[in-house]
Amino acid sequence: MTKRFDGKVAWITGGGSGIGRALALELARRGAKVAVSGRRRDRLDEVVSAIEAQGGEGLAAPCDVTDEASLVAAKDAILARFGKLDVVVANAGFGVTGRLEEIDAAAWRRQLETNVVGVGSTIHVTMPELRRTRGQMVIVASAASLIWAPESGPYCASKAAARVIGYTLAAEMHGTGVAVTTIHPGFVESEIARVDNEGVFDPSRKDHRPQKLMWPTERAARVMADAIAKRKREYVFTAHGKLGAFFGTHFSGLVYWALTRFRLKV
């Protein structure tokens, strides 16, 4: 696996922290040149410095996935630096939480603009380049696309949409040489719980996810890189993520019973 990314150029949206940052470092270790995007330039520069410190080559390409012109500008900067795109990882996202009766239209739009429209725009902007290289689109969805929970409705809905986008794109790209991989992480260390419903990072917010089930980002990045290297169509990881996906898919009544009795949260 360590040689699968030699000479490849990868672009990761949401690459300044969490899974995106860890995956950037992992792909760079495996030989890729890696561009990272996000809204916080200081975070992106830190990731590039970390890539360079381990002997790799990186690029900070700031953008907001809800602004397609911003995505185009980032893509152009990457092509100007590296000349091509082989792997694009649509990872940017956040979670709107709360009871559905309390979620207003503006919060719904913010959720879907980033987690759904942002994925679609990333595909739209980069697919011509991936067709040229017979490359790979990677969509980071979530095990929450296969299960649901009270007070996580907008996030689960957005990730279910991302899963459908991944399957649809895979079918559309069949025979073109372009691979599409949709990845569903379970609980992984990240800042997602510290981003509020406005999409603003707040380090004082408490992460209510079950800490004992949390995977380190480095471990998550390794299995994600393996799945990307194998050009898998879909990959669910963490044991609890696989378990939740299985029950959510095949035993929805049992999931409903457990969620309503024990007030579990995804």
Phi and psi in degrees as a GROMACS rama.xvg file:
@    title "Ramachandran Plot"
@    xaxis  label "Phi"
@    yaxis  label "Psi"
@TYPE xy
-66.4241  -20.1691  THR-2
-100.458  -2.29792  LYS-3
-64.5619  -22.2701  ARG-4
-108.472  6.01271  PHE-5
-58.5297  127.716  ASP-6
79.204  -0.589388  GLY-7
-88.919  152.938  LYS-8
-114.673  123.111  VAL-9
-116.796  144.087  ALA-10
-125.001  126.464  TRP-11
-119.988  116.894  ILE-12
-81.989  152.849  THR-13
62.6882  37.9243  GLY-14
-92.8847  7.27672  GLY-15
-89.9557  -10.2754  GLY-16
-158.684  170.728  SER-17
57.2912  -137.888  GLY-18
-59.3398  -41.3577  ILE-19
-60.3495  -44.9703  GLY-20
-63.2048  -47.8009  ARG-21
-62.5654  -39.9731  ALA-22
-67.436  -36.9335  LEU-23
-59.1046  -45.2441  ALA-24
-66.9027  -38.8571  LEU-25
-67.328  -44.7522  GLU-26
-65.0463  -36.3069  LEU-27
-64.8103  -40.3257  ALA-28
-61.426  -29.3864  ARG-29
-91.7751  11.1743  ARG-30
106.721  -5.02841  GLY-31
-80.1013  151.415  ALA-32
-89.0116  131.003  LYS-33
-125.455  126.162  VAL-34
-102.84  137.213  ALA-35
-121.17  139.912  VAL-36
-125.91  156.666  SER-37
170.614  -176.456  GLY-38
-93.9479  -16.2663  ARG-39
-103.704  100.011  ARG-40
-59.7302  -36.5034  ARG-41
-62.8102  -38.1498  ASP-42
-65.7843  -41.9961  ARG-43
-64.0461  -42.6358  LEU-44
-62.9031  -35.7117  ASP-45
-66.2755  -39.0809  GLU-46
-65.0808  -43.7277  VAL-47
-60.9033  -42.0349  VAL-48
-60.6642  -40.0216  SER-49
-67.125  -38.4892  ALA-50
-62.6132  -45.661  ILE-51
-67.0014  -33.0894  GLU-52
-65.1682  -25.897  ALA-53
-97.9417  13.2556  GLN-54
91.1965  8.95561  GLY-55
-96.8584  -175.252  GLY-56
-125.675  125.268  GLU-57
-132.696  168.113  GLY-58
-146.993  132.806  LEU-59
-89.896  120.748  ALA-60
-128.185  80.0504  ALA-61
-58.5836  141.209  PRO-62
-166.71  166.621  CYS-63
-118.446  117.91  ASP-64
-66.8358  -12.7507  VAL-65
-82.7222  -4.53302  THR-66
-120.183  103.279  ASP-67
-63.6111  -33.1282  GLU-68
-62.8991  -35.5672  ALA-69
-65.9591  -40.4412  SER-70
-62.9992  -42.0978  LEU-71
-62.2009  -42.6951  VAL-72
-62.7355  -41.2005  ALA-73
-64.9215  -43.8283  ALA-74
-59.6493  -44.5406  LYS-75
-62.0049  -38.7908  ASP-76
-64.9653  -39.0181  ALA-77
-66.9956  -43.613  ILE-78
-65.6426  -36.7085  LEU-79
-63.705  -33.8698  ALA-80
-83.9326  -47.3222  ARG-81
-110.182  -16.5786  PHE-82
86.2288  -9.21087  GLY-83
-165.678  174.982  LYS-84
-136.449  126.854  LEU-85
-108.894  -35.9823  ASP-86
-134.916  126.447  VAL-87
-119.281  126.304  VAL-88
-111.884  107.795  VAL-89
-83.7389  90.5858  ALA-90
-112.678  -17.596  ASN-91
-60.3172  133.533  ALA-92
-179.536  166.194  GLY-93
-153.235  176.524  PHE-94
-124.544  123.433  GLY-95
-86.6378  128.18  VAL-96
-122.834  163.585  THR-97
128.062  164.859  GLY-98
-66.0224  139.859  ARG-99
-57.9884  -33.858  LEU-100
-66.9527  -14.2284  GLU-101
-102.685  -6.04291  GLU-102
-88.7873  118.543  ILE-103
-88.215  174.876  ASP-104
-62.2301  -35.8828  ALA-105
-64.3479  -40.4317  ALA-106
-66.4351  -41.5033  ALA-107
-59.0008  -44.0676  TRP-108
-64.3585  -41.6952  ARG-109
-60.9287  -42.5812  ARG-110
-62.1474  -50.1874  GLN-111
-74.2297  -32.3011  LEU-112
-60.9907  -40.5657  GLU-113
-81.5001  -53.8782  THR-114
-82.0783  -19.5553  ASN-115
-116.596  -59.7575  VAL-116
-63.3265  -36.0566  VAL-117
-60.9637  -39.3491  GLY-118
-65.3749  -46.4817  VAL-119
-60.6187  -41.0567  GLY-120
-67.9466  -37.5055  SER-121
-61.7675  -41.8832  THR-122
-62.1794  -48.2785  ILE-123
-58.6597  -41.9299  HIS-124
-75.5447  -33.7526  VAL-125
-103.946  -15.3726  THR-126
-60.5836  -37.3617  MET-127
-57.8242  -37.7205  PRO-128
-70.8046  -39.5547  GLU-129
-68.1745  -32.3838  LEU-130
-62.8467  -39.8225  ARG-131
-64.5822  -37.3117  ARG-132
-96.9058  -1.37867  THR-133
52.2338  49.767  ARG-134
-90.2013  -145.333  GLY-135
-147.993  130.415  GLN-136
-101.028  127.932  MET-137
-116.527  123.237  VAL-138
-109.834  121.073  ILE-139
-91.5253  102.984  VAL-140
-95.6672  -124.257  ALA-141
-173.441  153.546  SER-142
-58.9604  -21.2398  ALA-143
-68.1386  -8.90435  ALA-144
-76.28  -15.1989  SER-145
-112.704  -3.22356  LEU-146
-145.145  174.66  ILE-147
-147.331  168.811  TRP-148
-160.269  150.947  ALA-149
-55.3159  140.274  PRO-150
71.2868  13.0646  GLU-151
-128.276  16.3531  SER-152
-54.7229  -51.7085  GLY-153
-61.2817  -41.0256  PRO-154
-65.406  -48.7226  TYR-155
-60.1794  -41.7753  CYS-156
-62.54  -41.8415  ALA-157
-66.0315  -36.7774  SER-158
-76.1149  -31.5122  LYS-159
-62.6769  -39.7949  ALA-160
-64.0235  -40.6848  ALA-161
-61.2769  -38.5309  ALA-162
-63.4804  -43.4906  ARG-163
-63.5002  -40.4397  VAL-164
-59.391  -43.9699  ILE-165
-60.8729  -46.7146  GLY-166
-65.3704  -41.0629  TYR-167
-64.3235  -45.6451  THR-168
-63.864  -39.2979  LEU-169
-59.1382  -42.2254  ALA-170
-66.7832  -40.882  ALA-171
-67.5431  -31.0404  GLU-172
-88.777  -3.53281  MET-173
-56.5027  128.332  HIS-174
88.5181  -5.01003  GLY-175
-92.0696  -15.3339  THR-176
92.3368  -8.50471  GLY-177
-88.5818  125.905  VAL-178
-92.0412  148.215  ALA-179
-127.334  123.289  VAL-180
-120.749  123.137  THR-181
-108.261  124.584  THR-182
-112.801  135.726  ILE-183
-121.133  93.1386  HIS-184
-74.5591  149.459  PRO-185
-85.3611  -144.334  GLY-186
-73.5458  120.743  PHE-187
-133.601  141.703  VAL-188
-54.3226  127.875  GLU-189
-167.26  178.764  SER-190
-96.9475  7.03445  GLU-191
-58.3974  -35.7355  ILE-192
-74.5539  -12.7162  ALA-193
-102.727  14.2419  ARG-194
-107.276  125.395  VAL-195
-80.9976  -178.434  ASP-196
-69.0661  -10.9295  ASN-197
-87.2132  -5.62851  GLU-198
82.9594  19.7897  GLY-199
-105.748  130.488  VAL-200
-71.6301  128.406  PHE-201
-131.586  101.874  ASP-202
-62.9705  -14.8977  PRO-203
-85.0729  -11.2674  SER-204
-67.2251  139.047  ARG-205
-83.3889  138.585  LYS-206
-89.5302  109.65  ASP-207
-88.5545  -0.150508  HIS-208
-67.9659  153.764  ARG-209
-67.2892  108.743  PRO-210
-65.0924  -28.8767  GLN-211
-70.1752  -18.2222  LYS-212
-95.7653  -3.09558  LEU-213
-74.3809  128.003  MET-214
-85.6884  142.493  TRP-215
-64.5392  147.647  PRO-216
-62.3931  -33.5831  THR-217
-64.3745  -40.3802  GLU-218
-65.9632  -42.8801  ARG-219
-60.5341  -42.8093  ALA-220
-62.6022  -36.9837  ALA-221
-64.4656  -46.5595  ARG-222
-71.9728  -31.4924  VAL-223
-65.6705  -43.6695  MET-224
-62.6588  -37.5435  ALA-225
-62.5757  -44.55  ASP-226
-64.2353  -39.2811  ALA-227
-65.7109  -44.3238  ILE-228
-60.1037  -36.4103  ALA-229
-83.0421  -2.90072  LYS-230
54.6885  41.7718  ARG-231
-64.0783  149.025  LYS-232
-77.047  -38.0557  ARG-233
-148.691  142.766  GLU-234
-146.408  124.22  TYR-235
-109.72  133.501  VAL-236
-138.597  166.897  PHE-237
80.0159  141.003  THR-238
-60.6364  -40.9939  ALA-239
-69.0577  -32.2273  HIS-240
-64.3217  -43.4306  GLY-241
-64.8184  -40.3724  LYS-242
-64.4986  -46.3056  LEU-243
-62.1674  -41.5053  GLY-244
-63.0121  -40.918  ALA-245
-63.5326  -49.7088  PHE-246
-68.8552  -37.4427  PHE-247
-63.9119  -32.1737  GLY-248
-81.8113  -41.099  THR-249
-107.495  -20.2958  HIS-250
-134.744  58.3964  PHE-251
-62.8293  -32.8124  SER-252
-64.6227  -41.2595  GLY-253
-65.8503  -39.9154  LEU-254
-61.1903  -45.1307  VAL-255
-58.1414  -44.7258  TYR-256
-60.4495  -46.6464  TRP-257
-65.6531  -43.2098  ALA-258
-65.6727  -38.4957  LEU-259
-79.0522  -24.2577  THR-260
-84.1266  -39.7585  ARG-261
-110.636  0.400387  PHE-262
52.6563  47.2178  ARG-263
-74.6403  151.894  LEU-264
-124.858  142.499  LYS-265
